[in-house]
Amino acid sequence: ADKFGAVSVCTPDHMPAPIGITVLRGKKHLYLQKPMAPTLHECRVLQHEAVKAGVVTQLGNQGRSSIESRMTEQLIRGGAIGKIKEVILWENKPLSWWPKNTELRPQGDAIPEGFDWDNWVGVRTERPYLAQSYHPQTWRAWFDFGVGEMGDMGCHHFDTSFGALKLTAPLKVRQLGAGSSGPLWGKTRKVELIFPGTEYTAGDTIKLTWHDGDTRPDASLISLPKGVDKLPESGTFWIGETGSIFKNYRGGRPFVLPEESFSAEKYPRGLKGQDHYHNWVDAIFEGGKATSDFSHGGPLTETVLVGAMADRVAGEWLEWDRDKLAFTNSEAANNLVRRDYRDGWKIEGLG
């Protein structure tokens, strides 16, 4: 332990928390892939331990370091479209991580040579290895190992709005659609999240609506820049008092719309590219915080997790109390806030 001072954790979603907590209690700097954890309780403990450790932390939502995201944040903060009334987000990439085999056969398959299956299962209940079900990347679809599409991409998509609007935590969330209740997450969802208003929002509250899988936003609500003929696979649309901002998540600058109302000279200038991983390393050597320190990345991840949990209790508004770390009107949702670890894997404060 004396021979290293920093750790990067890049495991499936069910294991960053126990590993990350161990790293932080050892006073090591920590880079943690998104989402920080699959449960709200684990995410909150990680934040507390990071403060106690006094080390440099970074959430792996690398888009936060991009010029385009920082430009968008400056446009919103600078009032380019007035105060923000609503935000629409979507991610419709193909579900390449959906397992080819979803049958939970009790006999299992032969474990590949050199693969420590028991160690991979980690804190979750023992089970047989099943080919083309969990590994290498199809774990994300399973409730025990991943957080579905929203858990995969939410920390990327929500980040700019979260930072630009100074959001904290949703007041309530609702999944519109069938949701999921079995061992697999749903393939598609539409989730509404209502946040308290801030100095950058037009009202006392603001709604962010997330779409993924086959669920796409209503195209009539979204204006497209010149040269963009159809809604891209993923993006964000900010609706303001005096205009809107369109951004394709897969790259490219933000567009203030209508374009004739906002000349090229008005866009932020002088922003320099920065490597998200190097930003963490630089903060370790130079002091200060990384750009997605857990003081930002923690509440952001909690927001995504609150939204994702609505997939398991679909069709009703779930009221969220950030201070109590609890859904105040749903026992079913509240049962998702924390999960047990199996014997032999328990860590103080977790499981």
C-alpha contacts under 8 A as a table, 3 or more apart, distances in Angstrom:
res1	aa1	res2	aa2	distance
1	A	4	F	6.05
1	A	5	G	7.85
2	D	5	G	7.38
5	G	28	K	5.15
5	G	29	H	6.31
6	A	28	K	5.04
6	A	29	H	4.35
6	A	30	L	5.85
6	A	31	Y	7.96
7	V	23	V	7.16
7	V	28	K	6.85
7	V	29	H	6.23
7	V	30	L	5.17
7	V	31	Y	6.33
8	S	30	L	5.94
8	S	31	Y	4.57
8	S	32	L	6.05
9	V	16	P	6.29
9	V	19	I	7.54
9	V	20	G	7.21
9	V	30	L	7.63
9	V	31	Y	6.24
9	V	32	L	5.13
9	V	33	Q	6.36
10	C	16	P	7.29
10	C	32	L	6.79
10	C	33	Q	5.62
11	T	14	H	7.82
11	T	15	M	6.14
11	T	16	P	6.15
11	T	33	Q	7.77
12	P	15	M	6.13
12	P	16	P	7.34
12	P	139	W	7.17
12	P	140	R	7.49
12	P	145	F	6.63
12	P	146	G	6.82
13	D	16	P	6.30
13	D	34	K	7.92
13	D	35	P	6.79
13	D	36	M	7.57
13	D	37	A	5.97
13	D	38	P	5.95
13	D	140	R	7.51
13	D	145	F	5.86
13	D	146	G	5.04
13	D	147	V	7.15
14	H	17	A	7.36
14	H	37	A	6.54
14	H	38	P	6.00
14	H	123	V	7.50
14	H	124	R	7.83
14	H	144	D	7.11
14	H	145	F	4.98
14	H	146	G	6.39
15	M	18	P	5.95
15	M	19	I	6.45
15	M	37	A	7.48
15	M	122	G	6.92
15	M	123	V	7.21
16	P	19	I	5.27
16	P	20	G	5.53
16	P	32	L	6.97
16	P	33	Q	7.65
16	P	36	M	6.49
16	P	37	A	6.12
17	A	20	G	4.97
17	A	21	I	5.89
17	A	36	M	6.77
17	A	37	A	5.50
17	A	42	E	6.05
17	A	43	C	7.25
17	A	46	L	6.85
18	P	21	I	5.26
18	P	22	T	6.30
18	P	347	I	6.88
18	P	350	L	7.54
19	I	22	T	5.21
19	I	23	V	6.28
20	G	23	V	4.98
20	G	24	L	6.15
20	G	30	L	7.11
20	G	32	L	7.33
20	G	46	L	7.17
21	I	24	L	5.14
21	I	25	R	6.09
21	I	45	V	7.88
21	I	46	L	6.07
21	I	49	E	6.82
22	T	25	R	5.21
22	T	26	G	6.27
23	V	26	G	5.10
23	V	27	K	6.59
23	V	28	K	5.56
23	V	29	H	7.57
23	V	30	L	7.00
24	L	27	K	4.98
24	L	28	K	5.54
24	L	29	H	7.05
24	L	30	L	7.09
24	L	49	E	6.25
24	L	50	A	6.12
24	L	53	A	5.86
24	L	55	V	7.67
25	R	28	K	7.59
25	R	49	E	7.00
25	R	53	A	6.52
26	G	53	A	7.98
27	K	53	A	5.33
27	K	54	G	7.50
27	K	55	V	6.57
28	K	53	A	7.86
28	K	55	V	6.48
29	H	55	V	5.10
29	H	56	V	5.01
29	H	57	T	5.95
29	H	284	I	7.46
30	L	55	V	7.55
30	L	56	V	6.46
30	L	57	T	4.82
30	L	58	Q	6.53
31	Y	57	T	5.66
31	Y	58	Q	4.76
31	Y	59	L	6.04
31	Y	60	G	6.86
31	Y	280	W	7.50
32	L	36	M	6.23
32	L	57	T	7.69
32	L	58	Q	6.26
32	L	59	L	5.12
32	L	60	G	5.87
33	Q	36	M	6.18
33	Q	59	L	5.79
33	Q	60	G	4.45
33	Q	61	N	7.38
34	K	37	A	7.60
34	K	59	L	6.20
34	K	60	G	5.45
34	K	61	N	6.35
34	K	151	G	7.81
34	K	152	D	7.16
34	K	155	C	6.63
34	K	301	T	7.67
35	P	38	P	6.94
35	P	151	G	6.11
35	P	152	D	6.88
35	P	155	C	6.74
35	P	301	T	6.04
36	M	43	C	6.09
36	M	59	L	7.16
36	M	298	G	7.45
36	M	301	T	6.59
37	A	40	L	7.39
37	A	42	E	6.00
37	A	43	C	5.47
38	P	42	E	7.44
38	P	43	C	7.73
38	P	145	F	8.00
38	P	146	G	6.72
38	P	147	V	6.12
38	P	151	G	7.93
38	P	305	L	7.21
39	T	42	E	5.47
39	T	43	C	6.37
39	T	305	L	6.94
39	T	336	L	7.11
39	T	337	V	5.62
39	T	338	R	5.59
39	T	339	R	7.26
40	L	43	C	5.05
40	L	44	R	6.17
40	L	302	E	5.97
40	L	305	L	6.55
40	L	306	V	7.58
40	L	325	L	7.48
40	L	337	V	5.21
40	L	338	R	6.54
41	H	44	R	5.18
41	H	45	V	6.26
41	H	325	L	7.43
41	H	337	V	5.80
41	H	338	R	5.25
42	E	45	V	5.15
42	E	46	L	6.21
42	E	338	R	7.12
42	E	350	L	6.74
43	C	46	L	5.20
43	C	47	Q	6.51
43	C	298	G	6.58
43	C	301	T	7.45
43	C	302	E	6.82
44	R	47	Q	5.18
44	R	48	H	6.41
44	R	298	G	7.20
44	R	302	E	7.89
45	V	48	H	5.11
45	V	49	E	6.09
45	V	349	G	7.55
45	V	350	L	7.95
46	L	49	E	5.17
46	L	50	A	6.09
46	L	298	G	8.00
47	Q	50	A	5.14
47	Q	51	V	6.48
47	Q	294	F	6.05
47	Q	295	S	7.12
47	Q	298	G	6.16
48	H	51	V	5.33
48	H	52	K	6.40
49	E	52	K	5.02
49	E	53	A	6.01
50	A	53	A	5.11
50	A	54	G	6.21
50	A	55	V	6.61
50	A	57	T	7.29
50	A	294	F	7.33
51	V	54	G	5.35
51	V	55	V	7.64
55	V	284	I	7.99
56	V	280	W	7.17
56	V	283	A	6.81
56	V	284	I	5.97
56	V	288	G	7.71
56	V	289	K	6.26
56	V	290	A	6.79
56	V	293	D	7.18
57	T	280	W	7.14
57	T	289	K	7.55
57	T	290	A	6.67
57	T	292	S	7.66
57	T	293	D	5.05
57	T	294	F	6.03
58	Q	280	W	6.14
58	Q	290	A	5.99
58	Q	291	T	7.22
58	Q	292	S	5.15
58	Q	293	D	4.65
58	Q	294	F	6.33
58	Q	297	G	7.50
59	L	292	S	5.48
59	L	293	D	6.44
59	L	294	F	6.66
59	L	297	G	5.68
60	G	276	H	7.70
60	G	277	Y	7.96
60	G	292	S	7.79
61	N	64	R	6.17
61	N	155	C	6.25
61	N	156	H	5.45
61	N	292	S	7.52
62	Q	65	S	5.73
62	Q	66	S	7.33
62	Q	156	H	7.59
62	Q	275	D	7.89
62	Q	276	H	5.30
62	Q	277	Y	7.79
63	G	66	S	5.23
63	G	69	S	6.74
63	G	156	H	6.28
63	G	276	H	7.96
64	R	69	S	6.04
64	R	70	R	7.05
64	R	156	H	7.57
64	R	159	D	6.81
64	R	160	T	7.12
64	R	276	H	7.72
64	R	291	T	7.47
64	R	292	S	7.30
65	S	69	S	7.23
65	S	70	R	7.19
65	S	273	G	7.32
65	S	274	Q	5.81
65	S	275	D	6.58
65	S	276	H	5.49
65	S	291	T	7.15
66	S	69	S	5.47
66	S	70	R	6.43
66	S	273	G	6.18
66	S	274	Q	6.69
66	S	275	D	7.98
67	I	70	R	5.25
67	I	71	M	5.96
67	I	271	L	6.14
67	I	272	K	6.51
67	I	273	G	5.62
67	I	274	Q	7.85
68	E	71	M	5.03
68	E	72	T	6.20
68	E	251	G	7.88
68	E	252	G	6.81
68	E	253	R	5.12
68	E	254	P	6.64
69	S	72	T	5.09
69	S	73	E	6.27
69	S	160	T	6.22
70	R	73	E	5.04
70	R	74	Q	6.26
70	R	160	T	7.70
70	R	271	L	7.94
71	M	74	Q	5.14
71	M	75	L	6.25
71	M	253	R	7.85
71	M	254	P	7.50
71	M	267	Y	7.72
71	M	268	P	6.10
71	M	271	L	7.57
72	T	75	L	5.07
72	T	76	I	6.29
72	T	160	T	7.32
72	T	253	R	7.99
72	T	254	P	6.01
73	E	76	I	5.25
73	E	77	R	6.09
73	E	160	T	6.12
73	E	161	S	7.52
73	E	163	G	7.21
73	E	164	A	4.83
74	Q	77	R	5.08
74	Q	78	G	5.73
74	Q	164	A	7.39
74	Q	268	P	7.06
75	L	78	G	5.06
75	L	79	G	6.37
75	L	80	A	5.34
75	L	81	I	7.98
75	L	267	Y	7.31
75	L	268	P	7.32
76	I	79	G	5.37
76	I	80	A	5.97
76	I	81	I	7.01
76	I	82	G	7.78
76	I	83	K	7.82
76	I	84	I	7.84
76	I	164	A	6.33
76	I	165	L	7.72
76	I	200	Y	7.81
77	R	80	A	7.78
77	R	164	A	6.03
77	R	165	L	7.36
77	R	200	Y	6.86
79	G	82	G	4.61
79	G	83	K	6.44
80	A	243	G	7.96
80	A	256	V	7.50
81	I	84	I	7.44
81	I	239	I	7.82
81	I	240	G	5.07
81	I	241	E	6.09
81	I	242	T	4.88
81	I	243	G	4.74
81	I	244	S	5.89
81	I	245	I	7.52
81	I	256	V	7.51
82	G	240	G	5.49
82	G	241	E	4.94
82	G	242	T	5.49
82	G	243	G	7.36
83	K	200	Y	5.23
83	K	201	T	4.85
83	K	202	A	4.90
83	K	240	G	5.49
83	K	241	E	5.70
84	I	87	V	7.76
84	I	200	Y	6.31
84	I	201	T	4.54
84	I	202	A	5.40
84	I	206	I	7.98
84	I	238	W	6.83
84	I	239	I	5.86
84	I	240	G	4.21
84	I	241	E	6.44
85	K	201	T	6.03
85	K	202	A	5.18
85	K	203	G	6.88
85	K	206	I	6.27
85	K	207	K	7.72
85	K	238	W	7.80
85	K	239	I	5.62
85	K	240	G	5.27
85	K	241	E	6.71
86	E	206	I	5.93
86	E	207	K	5.38
86	E	208	L	6.12
86	E	238	W	6.20
86	E	239	I	5.25
86	E	240	G	7.17
87	V	161	S	7.93
87	V	207	K	6.50
87	V	208	L	4.72
87	V	209	T	6.47
87	V	236	T	7.17
87	V	237	F	5.81
87	V	238	W	4.67
87	V	239	I	6.16
88	I	208	L	5.85
88	I	209	T	5.03
88	I	210	W	6.41
88	I	217	P	7.47
88	I	236	T	5.69
88	I	237	F	5.15
88	I	238	W	6.56
89	L	157	H	6.99
89	L	158	F	7.84
89	L	208	L	7.39
89	L	209	T	6.02
89	L	210	W	4.88
89	L	211	H	6.23
89	L	217	P	7.92
89	L	234	S	7.67
89	L	235	G	5.96
89	L	236	T	4.48
89	L	237	F	6.52
90	W	210	W	5.70
90	W	211	H	4.50
90	W	212	D	5.70
90	W	216	R	6.64
90	W	217	P	6.95
90	W	233	E	7.75
90	W	234	S	5.21
90	W	235	G	5.60
90	W	236	T	6.56
91	E	153	M	7.56
91	E	211	H	6.26
91	E	212	D	4.77
91	E	213	G	6.95
91	E	233	E	6.30
91	E	234	S	4.33
91	E	235	G	6.76
92	N	211	H	7.69
92	N	212	D	5.18
92	N	213	G	5.03
92	N	214	D	6.42
92	N	215	T	7.48
92	N	216	R	7.21
92	N	233	E	5.23
92	N	234	S	5.86
93	K	213	G	7.05
93	K	233	E	6.05
93	K	234	S	7.19
94	P	213	G	7.41
95	L	98	W	5.55
95	L	187	K	7.91
95	L	213	G	7.32
97	W	137	Q	5.75
97	W	138	T	4.53
97	W	139	W	7.57
97	W	140	R	6.65
97	W	141	A	7.00
98	W	138	T	5.47
98	W	140	R	7.57
98	W	141	A	5.85
99	P	102	T	6.26
99	P	132	Q	6.04
99	P	133	S	4.97
99	P	134	Y	6.96
99	P	138	T	5.07
99	P	139	W	7.69
99	P	141	A	7.18
100	K	132	Q	5.65
100	K	133	S	6.41
101	N	131	A	7.49
101	N	132	Q	5.58
101	N	133	S	5.10
102	T	133	S	6.15
104	L	130	L	7.73
105	R	108	G	5.83
105	R	130	L	7.64
106	P	128	P	6.73
107	Q	128	P	6.92
108	G	128	P	4.86
108	G	129	Y	5.36
108	G	130	L	5.23
109	D	128	P	7.27
109	D	129	Y	5.73
109	D	130	L	5.24
109	D	131	A	6.21
110	A	129	Y	7.13
110	A	130	L	7.93
111	I	115	F	6.76
111	I	117	W	7.11
111	I	129	Y	6.19
112	P	115	F	5.60
116	D	119	N	5.47
116	D	120	W	6.29
117	W	120	W	4.95
117	W	121	V	6.22
117	W	129	Y	7.01
118	D	121	V	5.22
118	D	122	G	6.43
118	D	126	E	7.32
119	N	122	G	5.01
121	V	124	R	5.73
121	V	125	T	7.43
121	V	126	E	6.92
122	G	345	W	6.99
123	V	341	Y	4.85
123	V	342	R	5.43
123	V	345	W	5.45
123	V	346	K	7.40
124	R	144	D	6.89
124	R	341	Y	6.01
124	R	342	R	5.87
125	T	341	Y	7.65
125	T	342	R	5.76
130	L	133	S	5.58
130	L	134	Y	7.01
131	A	134	Y	7.31
131	A	135	H	7.52
132	Q	135	H	6.61
132	Q	138	T	7.52
133	S	138	T	6.18
133	S	139	W	7.11
134	Y	137	Q	6.74
134	Y	138	T	4.90
134	Y	139	W	4.27
134	Y	140	R	7.94
134	Y	142	W	7.86
135	H	138	T	5.71
135	H	139	W	6.11
136	P	139	W	7.31
137	Q	140	R	6.74
138	T	141	A	6.14
138	T	142	W	7.91
139	W	142	W	5.61
139	W	145	F	5.61
139	W	146	G	6.02
140	R	143	F	7.81
140	R	145	F	6.18
140	R	146	G	4.05
140	R	147	V	6.21
140	R	148	G	5.55
140	R	149	E	7.75
140	R	152	D	7.72
141	A	145	F	7.67
141	A	146	G	6.03
141	A	147	V	7.09
141	A	148	G	5.19
141	A	149	E	7.84
141	A	184	L	5.67
141	A	185	W	5.61
141	A	186	G	8.00
142	W	145	F	5.43
142	W	146	G	5.59
142	W	147	V	7.48
142	W	148	G	7.35
142	W	183	P	5.87
142	W	184	L	4.49
142	W	185	W	6.03
143	F	146	G	5.66
143	F	147	V	6.39
143	F	148	G	7.66
143	F	183	P	5.50
143	F	184	L	5.36
143	F	185	W	5.83
144	D	183	P	7.25
146	G	151	G	7.39
147	V	150	M	6.78
147	V	151	G	4.53
147	V	152	D	6.76
147	V	185	W	7.27
147	V	305	L	8.00
147	V	308	A	7.05
148	G	151	G	5.37
148	G	152	D	6.26
148	G	185	W	5.63
148	G	186	G	7.28
148	G	187	K	7.74
148	G	308	A	7.84
149	E	152	D	4.93
149	E	153	M	6.13
149	E	154	G	7.68
149	E	187	K	7.66
149	E	212	D	6.92
149	E	213	G	7.56
150	M	153	M	5.43
150	M	154	G	4.88
150	M	212	D	7.26
150	M	304	V	7.01
150	M	307	G	7.93
150	M	308	A	6.04
151	G	154	G	5.56
151	G	155	C	7.29
151	G	304	V	6.59
151	G	305	L	6.85
151	G	308	A	6.68
152	D	155	C	7.47
153	M	156	H	5.41
153	M	157	H	6.37
154	G	157	H	5.15
154	G	158	F	5.77
154	G	304	V	5.76
155	C	158	F	5.58
155	C	159	D	5.87
155	C	300	L	6.61
155	C	301	T	6.13
155	C	304	V	6.54
156	H	159	D	5.61
157	H	160	T	7.04
157	H	235	G	7.58
157	H	236	T	7.36
157	H	249	Y	7.53
158	F	161	S	5.62
158	F	162	F	5.93
158	F	300	L	7.50
158	F	304	V	7.79
159	D	162	F	5.02
159	D	163	G	6.11
159	D	300	L	6.87
160	T	163	G	5.29
160	T	164	A	5.81
161	S	164	A	5.15
161	S	165	L	5.66
161	S	166	K	7.84
161	S	167	L	7.62
162	F	165	L	5.68
162	F	166	K	5.76
162	F	167	L	4.97
162	F	168	T	7.48
162	F	300	L	6.87
163	G	166	K	5.15
163	G	167	L	6.77
163	G	296	H	7.98
164	A	167	L	7.96
164	A	200	Y	7.95
165	L	198	T	6.72
165	L	199	E	7.66
165	L	200	Y	5.45
165	L	201	T	6.97
166	K	198	T	6.78
166	K	200	Y	7.74
167	L	195	F	7.14
167	L	196	P	7.61
167	L	197	G	7.97
167	L	198	T	7.18
168	T	195	F	7.74
168	T	299	P	6.51
168	T	300	L	7.77
169	A	195	F	6.43
169	A	196	P	7.88
169	A	299	P	6.85
169	A	300	L	7.98
169	A	302	E	7.56
169	A	303	T	5.81
169	A	322	R	6.55
170	P	173	V	7.03
170	P	193	L	6.05
170	P	194	I	5.44
170	P	195	F	4.35
170	P	196	P	7.04
170	P	303	T	6.53
170	P	306	V	7.90
170	P	320	W	6.71
171	L	193	L	7.59
171	L	194	I	5.67
171	L	195	F	5.37
171	L	196	P	6.75
171	L	319	E	5.96
171	L	320	W	5.31
171	L	321	D	6.97
172	K	193	L	6.02
172	K	194	I	5.50
172	K	195	F	7.40
172	K	317	W	6.27
172	K	318	L	5.29
172	K	319	E	4.28
172	K	320	W	5.38
173	V	191	V	6.91
173	V	192	E	5.53
173	V	193	L	4.47
173	V	194	I	6.33
173	V	306	V	7.33
173	V	307	G	6.12
173	V	310	A	6.75
173	V	317	W	5.57
173	V	318	L	5.28
173	V	319	E	6.74
173	V	320	W	7.74
174	R	191	V	5.54
174	R	192	E	5.25
174	R	193	L	6.71
174	R	307	G	7.55
174	R	310	A	5.93
174	R	314	A	6.79
174	R	315	G	6.35
174	R	316	E	5.70
174	R	317	W	4.71
174	R	318	L	6.21
175	Q	179	G	7.03
175	Q	189	R	6.89
175	Q	190	K	5.79
175	Q	191	V	4.42
175	Q	192	E	6.52
175	Q	307	G	7.82
175	Q	310	A	5.28
175	Q	311	D	5.82
175	Q	313	V	7.63
175	Q	314	A	4.92
175	Q	315	G	5.55
175	Q	316	E	7.10
175	Q	317	W	7.87
176	L	179	G	7.86
176	L	189	R	7.03
176	L	190	K	5.39
176	L	191	V	6.06
176	L	192	E	7.72
176	L	314	A	6.60
176	L	315	G	5.54
177	G	189	R	6.58
177	G	190	K	6.89
177	G	314	A	6.59
177	G	315	G	6.48
178	A	311	D	8.00
178	A	314	A	6.27
178	A	315	G	7.39
179	G	185	W	7.89
179	G	186	G	5.79
179	G	189	R	7.06
179	G	310	A	7.70
179	G	311	D	4.54
179	G	312	R	5.81
179	G	313	V	6.97
179	G	314	A	5.14
179	G	315	G	7.98
180	S	184	L	7.11
180	S	185	W	5.68
180	S	186	G	5.10
180	S	311	D	5.87
180	S	312	R	5.20
180	S	313	V	7.78
180	S	314	A	7.70
181	S	184	L	7.49
181	S	185	W	7.56
181	S	312	R	5.58
181	S	313	V	7.95
182	G	185	W	7.46
185	W	311	D	7.57
186	G	189	R	7.06
186	G	311	D	7.06
187	K	213	G	5.76
187	K	214	D	7.82
188	T	211	H	7.65
188	T	212	D	5.39
188	T	213	G	4.11
188	T	214	D	5.70
188	T	215	T	6.03
189	R	210	W	7.75
189	R	211	H	5.79
189	R	212	D	5.53
189	R	213	G	6.67
189	R	214	D	7.95
189	R	215	T	6.22
189	R	311	D	7.26
190	K	209	T	6.99
190	K	210	W	5.54
190	K	211	H	4.57
190	K	212	D	6.75
190	K	215	T	6.58
191	V	209	T	5.65
191	V	210	W	5.09
191	V	211	H	6.67
191	V	307	G	6.52
191	V	310	A	7.46
192	E	207	K	6.71
192	E	208	L	5.94
192	E	209	T	4.50
192	E	210	W	6.44
192	E	307	G	7.79
193	L	207	K	5.64
193	L	208	L	5.25
193	L	209	T	6.24
193	L	307	G	6.91
194	I	205	T	6.54
194	I	206	I	5.70
194	I	207	K	4.62
194	I	208	L	6.53
195	F	205	T	5.48
195	F	206	I	5.34
195	F	207	K	6.42
195	F	208	L	7.94
196	P	204	D	6.18
196	P	205	T	4.49
196	P	206	I	6.46
197	G	200	Y	7.68
197	G	201	T	5.58
197	G	202	A	7.46
197	G	203	G	5.87
197	G	204	D	4.46
197	G	205	T	4.19
197	G	206	I	5.77
198	T	201	T	5.35
198	T	204	D	7.46
198	T	205	T	7.95
201	T	204	D	7.65
201	T	205	T	7.63
201	T	206	I	6.77
202	A	206	I	7.74
202	A	240	G	7.80
202	A	241	E	7.27
203	G	206	I	6.51
211	H	215	T	5.57
211	H	216	R	5.82
211	H	217	P	6.62
212	D	215	T	5.43
212	D	216	R	6.80
213	G	216	R	7.82
217	P	221	L	7.80
218	D	221	L	5.73
218	D	222	I	7.37
219	A	222	I	5.39
219	A	223	S	7.96
219	A	231	L	7.27
220	S	223	S	7.59
222	I	237	F	6.77
223	S	244	S	7.88
223	S	246	F	7.46
223	S	257	L	7.50
224	L	228	V	6.07
224	L	229	D	7.45
224	L	230	K	7.62
224	L	231	L	7.53
224	L	246	F	6.94
225	P	228	V	5.66
225	P	246	F	7.50
225	P	255	F	6.71
225	P	257	L	7.15
225	P	258	P	7.97
225	P	259	E	7.29
226	K	229	D	7.85
228	V	231	L	7.66
231	L	234	S	7.99
232	P	235	G	6.88
232	P	248	N	6.60
234	S	248	N	6.18
234	S	249	Y	5.45
234	S	250	R	6.81
235	G	246	F	7.65
235	G	247	K	5.59
235	G	248	N	4.35
235	G	249	Y	4.41
235	G	250	R	7.44
236	T	246	F	6.20
236	T	247	K	5.45
236	T	248	N	6.69
236	T	249	Y	7.05
237	F	244	S	7.08
237	F	245	I	5.74
237	F	246	F	4.78
237	F	247	K	6.50
238	W	244	S	5.44
238	W	245	I	5.09
238	W	246	F	6.66
239	I	243	G	6.54
239	I	244	S	4.62
239	I	245	I	6.81
240	G	243	G	5.25
240	G	244	S	5.36
243	G	256	V	7.23
243	G	257	L	5.69
243	G	258	P	6.55
244	S	256	V	5.88
244	S	257	L	5.14
244	S	258	P	7.35
245	I	254	P	6.50
245	I	255	F	5.46
245	I	256	V	4.55
245	I	257	L	5.90
246	F	254	P	5.71
246	F	255	F	5.18
246	F	256	V	6.63
246	F	257	L	7.43
247	K	252	G	7.31
247	K	253	R	6.65
247	K	254	P	4.63
247	K	255	F	6.44
248	N	251	G	5.86
248	N	252	G	6.49
248	N	253	R	7.83
248	N	254	P	7.51
249	Y	252	G	7.75
255	F	259	E	7.23
256	V	259	E	5.86
256	V	262	F	6.45
257	L	260	E	7.56
257	L	261	S	7.10
257	L	262	F	7.35
258	P	261	S	5.63
258	P	262	F	7.27
259	E	262	F	5.53
259	E	263	S	7.13
260	E	263	S	6.57
262	F	266	K	6.57
263	S	266	K	5.65
263	S	267	Y	7.59
264	A	267	Y	5.72
268	P	271	L	7.43
274	Q	278	H	7.66
274	Q	279	N	6.94
275	D	278	H	5.19
275	D	279	N	5.95
276	H	279	N	5.04
276	H	280	W	6.70
276	H	291	T	7.79
277	Y	280	W	5.32
277	Y	281	V	6.60
278	H	281	V	4.93
278	H	282	D	5.90
279	N	282	D	5.10
279	N	283	A	6.19
279	N	290	A	6.01
279	N	291	T	7.06
280	W	283	A	5.18
280	W	284	I	6.41
280	W	289	K	7.96
280	W	290	A	5.14
280	W	291	T	7.64
281	V	284	I	5.08
281	V	285	F	6.51
282	D	285	F	5.26
282	D	286	E	5.76
282	D	287	G	7.76
283	A	286	E	5.10
283	A	287	G	4.98
283	A	288	G	5.58
283	A	289	K	5.88
283	A	290	A	5.63
284	I	287	G	5.62
284	I	288	G	7.63
289	K	293	D	6.07
290	A	293	D	5.13
292	S	295	S	7.69
292	S	296	H	5.72
292	S	297	G	5.40
293	D	296	H	5.59
293	D	297	G	5.85
293	D	298	G	7.98
294	F	297	G	4.46
294	F	298	G	4.73
294	F	299	P	7.79
295	S	298	G	5.76
295	S	299	P	7.00
296	H	299	P	5.96
296	H	300	L	6.29
297	G	300	L	5.00
297	G	301	T	5.97
298	G	301	T	5.19
298	G	302	E	6.22
299	P	302	E	4.94
299	P	303	T	6.23
300	L	303	T	5.21
300	L	304	V	6.54
301	T	304	V	5.10
301	T	305	L	6.16
302	E	305	L	5.02
302	E	306	V	6.08
303	T	306	V	5.19
303	T	307	G	6.35
304	V	307	G	5.15
304	V	308	A	6.08
305	L	308	A	4.86
305	L	309	M	6.04
306	V	309	M	5.35
306	V	310	A	6.83
306	V	320	W	7.79
307	G	310	A	5.47
307	G	311	D	7.59
308	A	311	D	5.65
308	A	312	R	7.87
309	M	312	R	5.51
309	M	313	V	7.01
309	M	333	A	6.92
309	M	336	L	7.11
310	A	313	V	5.07
310	A	314	A	5.55
310	A	318	L	7.30
310	A	333	A	7.48
311	D	314	A	5.34
312	R	333	A	7.47
313	V	316	E	7.20
313	V	332	A	6.95
313	V	333	A	6.29
318	L	327	F	6.42
318	L	328	T	7.69
318	L	329	N	6.46
318	L	330	S	6.65
318	L	333	A	7.59
319	E	327	F	5.44
319	E	328	T	5.71
319	E	329	N	6.03
319	E	330	S	7.90
320	W	325	L	7.60
320	W	326	A	6.01
320	W	327	F	4.57
320	W	328	T	6.21
321	D	324	K	5.47
321	D	325	L	5.81
321	D	326	A	5.41
321	D	327	F	6.16
321	D	328	T	6.68
322	R	325	L	4.88
322	R	326	A	6.80
323	D	326	A	7.95
325	L	337	V	7.69
326	A	334	N	5.96
326	A	337	V	7.11
327	F	330	S	5.95
327	F	331	E	7.52
327	F	333	A	6.30
327	F	334	N	5.26
328	T	331	E	7.90
328	T	334	N	7.68
330	S	333	A	5.30
330	S	334	N	6.14
331	E	334	N	4.91
331	E	335	N	6.17
332	A	335	N	5.33
332	A	336	L	7.15
333	A	336	L	5.41
333	A	337	V	7.25
334	N	337	V	5.46
335	N	338	R	6.81
336	L	339	R	6.93
338	R	351	G	7.61
339	R	351	G	6.00
340	D	350	L	7.82
340	D	351	G	4.20
341	Y	345	W	6.20
341	Y	346	K	5.60
341	Y	350	L	7.63
341	Y	351	G	4.35
342	R	345	W	5.79
342	R	346	K	6.68
342	R	351	G	7.76
343	D	346	K	6.26
346	K	350	L	6.63
346	K	351	G	5.63
347	I	350	L	5.29
347	I	351	G	6.66
348	E	351	G	7.88
